[in-house]
């Protein structure tokens, strides 16, 4: 972190005088490409609300961790979310129900269980508000380190298996006929989403987390002409919105997560207009 702090000192801006802003900027530089990459597969696989369901499961895991007095409820949330994601993949592979229907079932059950546990024995719900709204300015160096490890793992996995994952999402039967382990690929992908969502829920907030996993790729689809552009634009849009939203949050004193989400919505609107003009 000392090297990063030194680099930030070279940038002549008031915002980076504070250590918490330096931490937040580094977190954005890690989260934005992470969201951008995950977004492409979520949108392609028509699982836009799956990340929302995982956010609910992460909240439930945090509530369970707090109830049992865990010093690190985030770890309990990660484990619970991974189990939740694997259970969803298992049920999805053995059910004739549409994916959105199953997501609705799991999401409603997760949020109900989370609220039930959080309010058990008259417990107060207010201590969980930070997970609903999020606060990236309070992110710690340890959490940034975890994000860096996850980002590295996802990036390596993407380089090696991006094409296979795309084919699995678009045409599972064709992918299976070509020897691609579809169920394993889906399980790994849903697990990766679970980990990313859980690690970022306290920074971004449950209420707008889903938009950060949908809008980058949705915007990229408006202007990209091939798969390579699709991934690059998604990451680029996430970075632009992340940095722009953080700057906006500092000078306007608003929620960083909300500012980033609104920036992505603006990018989507602009990209949509460009798509209409191209047509």
C-alpha positions as CSV (number, residue, x, y, z in Angstrom):
1,X,0.0,0.0,0.0
2,X,2.9,2.4,0.6
3,X,3.8,2.3,-3.1
4,X,0.2,3.1,-4.0
5,X,0.2,6.0,-1.5
6,X,3.4,7.3,-3.1
7,X,1.9,7.1,-6.6
8,X,-1.2,9.0,-5.4
9,X,1.0,11.7,-3.9
10,X,2.3,12.4,-7.4
11,X,-1.2,13.4,-8.6
12,X,-1.9,17.0,-7.7
13,X,-5.5,16.8,-6.5
14,X,-7.1,17.5,-3.2
15,X,-9.1,14.3,-3.3
16,X,-6.1,12.1,-2.9
17,X,-4.7,13.9,0.1
18,X,-6.7,11.5,2.3
19,X,-5.7,7.9,2.8
20,X,-9.4,6.7,2.7
21,X,-9.7,8.2,-0.8
22,X,-6.5,6.5,-1.9
23,X,-7.9,3.2,-0.6
24,X,-11.3,3.9,-2.3
25,X,-9.6,4.7,-5.7
26,X,-7.5,1.5,-5.6
27,X,-10.6,-0.5,-4.7
28,X,-12.4,1.0,-7.7
29,X,-9.5,0.2,-10.0
30,X,-9.9,-3.5,-8.9
31,X,-13.7,-3.7,-8.7
32,X,-14.5,-1.9,-12.0
33,X,-12.8,-4.4,-14.4
34,X,-14.0,-7.2,-12.1
35,X,-17.6,-6.0,-12.6
36,X,-17.0,-5.4,-16.2
37,X,-15.9,-8.9,-16.9
38,X,-18.5,-10.6,-14.8
39,X,-21.2,-8.4,-16.3
40,X,-20.6,-9.7,-19.8
41,X,-21.4,-13.3,-18.8
42,X,-24.3,-12.3,-16.6
43,X,-26.0,-10.4,-19.4
44,X,-25.1,-13.0,-22.0
45,X,-26.4,-15.8,-19.8
46,X,-29.6,-13.9,-19.1
47,X,-28.9,-14.0,-15.3
48,X,-29.3,-10.3,-14.6
49,X,-31.2,-10.9,-11.3
50,X,-28.9,-13.7,-10.1
51,X,-26.4,-11.3,-8.7
52,X,-29.3,-9.6,-6.8
53,X,-30.2,-13.0,-5.3
54,X,-26.6,-13.6,-4.3
55,X,-26.6,-10.2,-2.7
56,X,-29.5,-11.3,-0.6
57,X,-27.7,-14.5,0.3
58,X,-24.6,-12.6,1.3
59,X,-26.7,-10.4,3.6
60,X,-28.2,-13.5,5.1
61,X,-24.6,-14.9,5.6
62,X,-23.6,-11.7,7.4
63,X,-26.6,-11.9,9.6
64,X,-25.8,-15.5,10.5
65,X,-22.2,-14.5,11.3
66,X,-23.3,-11.7,13.5
67,X,-25.8,-13.9,15.4
68,X,-23.1,-16.4,16.2
69,X,-20.7,-13.8,17.2
70,X,-18.2,-14.2,14.4
71,X,-15.3,-11.7,14.4
72,X,-15.4,-11.8,10.6
73,X,-19.0,-12.2,9.5
74,X,-17.8,-11.6,5.9
75,X,-16.2,-15.0,5.8
76,X,-19.5,-16.6,6.9
77,X,-21.2,-14.6,4.1
78,X,-18.7,-15.9,1.5
79,X,-19.3,-19.5,2.5
80,X,-23.1,-19.1,2.6
81,X,-23.1,-17.4,-0.8
82,X,-21.0,-20.1,-2.4
83,X,-23.3,-22.8,-1.0
84,X,-26.3,-20.8,-2.2
85,X,-24.8,-20.4,-5.7
86,X,-23.9,-24.1,-6.0
87,X,-27.4,-25.1,-4.7
88,X,-28.9,-22.9,-7.4
89,X,-26.7,-24.5,-10.1
90,X,-27.7,-27.9,-8.9
91,X,-31.5,-27.1,-8.9
92,X,-31.3,-25.3,-12.2
93,X,-29.6,-28.3,-13.9
94,X,-32.3,-30.6,-12.7
95,X,-35.4,-28.5,-13.2
96,X,-37.6,-27.6,-16.2
97,X,-38.4,-24.2,-14.6
98,X,-37.1,-21.1,-16.3
99,X,-33.9,-19.5,-14.8
100,X,-35.7,-16.3,-13.8
101,X,-38.3,-18.3,-11.9
102,X,-35.7,-20.2,-10.0
103,X,-33.8,-17.0,-9.3
104,X,-37.1,-15.5,-7.9
105,X,-37.6,-18.5,-5.6
106,X,-34.0,-18.4,-4.3
107,X,-33.9,-14.6,-4.0
108,X,-37.2,-14.3,-2.0
109,X,-36.2,-17.2,0.3
110,X,-32.7,-15.6,0.9
111,X,-34.0,-12.2,1.8
112,X,-36.7,-13.5,4.0
113,X,-34.3,-15.7,5.9
114,X,-31.9,-12.8,6.2
115,X,-34.5,-10.5,7.7
116,X,-35.8,-13.3,9.9
117,X,-32.3,-13.9,11.4
118,X,-31.5,-10.2,11.7
119,X,-34.7,-9.5,13.7
120,X,-34.6,-12.7,15.8
121,X,-35.4,-12.1,19.4
122,X,-36.3,-8.5,18.7
123,X,-32.9,-7.7,17.2
124,X,-32.3,-4.3,15.6
125,X,-32.0,-4.1,11.8
126,X,-30.2,-0.7,11.8
127,X,-26.7,-2.2,12.2
128,X,-27.1,-3.9,8.8
129,X,-28.0,-0.6,7.0
130,X,-24.4,-0.2,5.9
131,X,-24.7,-3.4,3.8
132,X,-27.8,-2.0,2.1
133,X,-26.2,1.3,1.1
134,X,-22.5,0.5,1.2
135,X,-19.6,2.8,1.9
136,X,-16.5,2.3,-0.3
137,X,-14.7,5.1,1.7
138,X,-14.4,2.8,4.7
139,X,-12.8,-0.1,2.8
140,X,-9.7,-1.5,4.5
141,X,-6.4,-2.6,3.1
142,X,-7.2,-6.2,4.0
143,X,-10.4,-6.0,1.9
144,X,-8.5,-4.5,-1.0
145,X,-6.0,-7.4,-0.8
146,X,-8.9,-9.9,-1.0
147,X,-10.3,-8.0,-4.0
148,X,-6.8,-8.1,-5.7
149,X,-6.6,-11.9,-5.2
150,X,-10.1,-12.4,-6.6
151,X,-9.5,-10.1,-9.5
152,X,-6.3,-12.0,-10.4
153,X,-8.1,-15.3,-10.2
154,X,-11.0,-14.1,-12.3
155,X,-8.7,-12.5,-14.9
156,X,-6.7,-15.7,-15.3
157,X,-9.9,-17.8,-15.5
158,X,-11.3,-15.3,-18.1
159,X,-8.2,-15.6,-20.3
160,X,-8.3,-19.4,-20.3
161,X,-12.0,-20.0,-20.5
162,X,-13.8,-16.9,-21.8
163,X,-14.8,-18.4,-25.1
164,X,-16.0,-21.7,-23.5
165,X,-18.1,-19.8,-20.9
166,X,-19.7,-17.7,-23.7
167,X,-20.6,-20.8,-25.7
168,X,-21.9,-22.4,-22.5
169,X,-24.2,-19.4,-21.8
170,X,-25.4,-19.0,-25.4
171,X,-25.9,-22.7,-26.4
172,X,-25.3,-25.2,-23.6
173,X,-26.2,-28.2,-25.8
174,X,-23.6,-27.2,-28.4
175,X,-21.0,-26.6,-25.7
176,X,-21.7,-30.1,-24.3
177,X,-21.4,-31.7,-27.7
178,X,-17.9,-30.1,-28.0
179,X,-16.8,-31.7,-24.8
180,X,-17.1,-28.6,-22.6
181,X,-18.3,-29.6,-19.0
182,X,-21.3,-27.3,-18.9
183,X,-22.4,-28.0,-15.4
184,X,-18.9,-27.5,-14.0
185,X,-18.5,-24.3,-16.0
186,X,-21.8,-22.9,-14.7
187,X,-20.9,-24.0,-11.1
188,X,-17.5,-22.2,-11.3
189,X,-19.1,-19.1,-12.8
190,X,-21.9,-18.8,-10.2
191,X,-19.3,-19.4,-7.4
192,X,-17.2,-16.6,-8.8
193,X,-20.2,-14.3,-8.8
194,X,-21.0,-15.2,-5.2
195,X,-17.5,-14.4,-4.0
196,X,-17.4,-11.0,-5.9
197,X,-20.8,-10.0,-4.7
198,X,-20.1,-10.9,-1.1
199,X,-16.7,-9.1,-1.0
200,X,-18.2,-5.9,-2.5
201,X,-21.5,-5.7,-0.7
202,X,-20.2,-3.6,2.2
203,X,-18.5,-1.2,-0.3
204,X,-21.2,-0.8,-2.9
205,X,-24.4,-1.7,-1.1
206,X,-27.0,-4.4,-1.8
207,X,-29.6,-1.9,-3.1
208,X,-27.5,-1.0,-6.2
209,X,-25.1,-3.9,-6.5
210,X,-27.1,-5.5,-9.3
211,X,-26.9,-2.4,-11.5
212,X,-23.1,-2.6,-11.4
213,X,-23.2,-6.1,-12.7
214,X,-25.6,-5.5,-15.5
215,X,-25.2,-1.9,-16.8
216,X,-21.5,-2.3,-18.0
217,X,-22.3,-5.2,-20.4
218,X,-25.7,-3.8,-21.3
219,X,-24.0,-0.6,-22.4
220,X,-21.2,-2.5,-24.2
221,X,-23.8,-4.4,-26.3
222,X,-25.1,-1.2,-27.7
223,X,-21.8,-0.2,-29.3
224,X,-19.7,-3.4,-29.7
225,X,-19.4,-5.2,-33.0
226,X,-17.7,-8.4,-31.9
227,X,-17.0,-10.4,-28.7
228,X,-13.6,-8.7,-28.1
229,X,-15.1,-5.2,-28.2
230,X,-18.0,-6.4,-26.0
231,X,-15.5,-7.4,-23.2
232,X,-13.3,-4.3,-23.7
233,X,-16.1,-1.8,-23.7
234,X,-17.7,-3.4,-20.6
235,X,-14.5,-3.1,-18.6
236,X,-13.9,0.5,-20.0
237,X,-17.4,1.7,-19.1
238,X,-17.1,0.2,-15.6
239,X,-13.8,2.0,-15.1
240,X,-15.1,5.3,-16.4
241,X,-18.2,5.2,-14.2
242,X,-16.2,4.0,-11.2
243,X,-13.6,6.7,-11.3
244,X,-16.2,9.4,-12.3
245,X,-18.6,8.3,-9.6
246,X,-15.9,8.4,-6.9
247,X,-14.9,11.9,-7.9
248,X,-18.5,13.0,-7.9
249,X,-19.1,11.5,-4.5
250,X,-16.2,13.4,-3.0
251,X,-17.1,16.8,-4.3
252,X,-20.8,16.5,-4.0
253,X,-20.7,14.5,-0.7
254,X,-23.1,11.8,-2.0
255,X,-23.0,8.0,-1.9
256,X,-20.2,6.7,-4.1
257,X,-22.2,3.5,-5.0
258,X,-25.2,5.6,-6.1
259,X,-23.0,8.0,-8.1
260,X,-21.3,5.1,-9.9
261,X,-24.6,3.5,-10.7
262,X,-26.0,6.7,-12.1
263,X,-22.8,7.2,-14.2
264,X,-23.3,3.7,-15.7
265,X,-27.0,4.6,-16.4
266,X,-25.8,7.7,-18.2
267,X,-23.3,5.7,-20.2
268,X,-26.1,3.2,-21.2
269,X,-28.3,6.1,-22.4
270,X,-25.4,7.6,-24.5
271,X,-24.5,4.2,-25.9
272,X,-28.1,3.5,-26.7
273,X,-28.3,6.8,-28.7
274,X,-25.2,5.9,-30.6
275,X,-26.7,2.5,-31.4
276,X,-29.8,4.1,-32.8
277,X,-27.6,6.5,-34.9
278,X,-25.6,3.6,-36.3
279,X,-28.7,1.7,-37.2
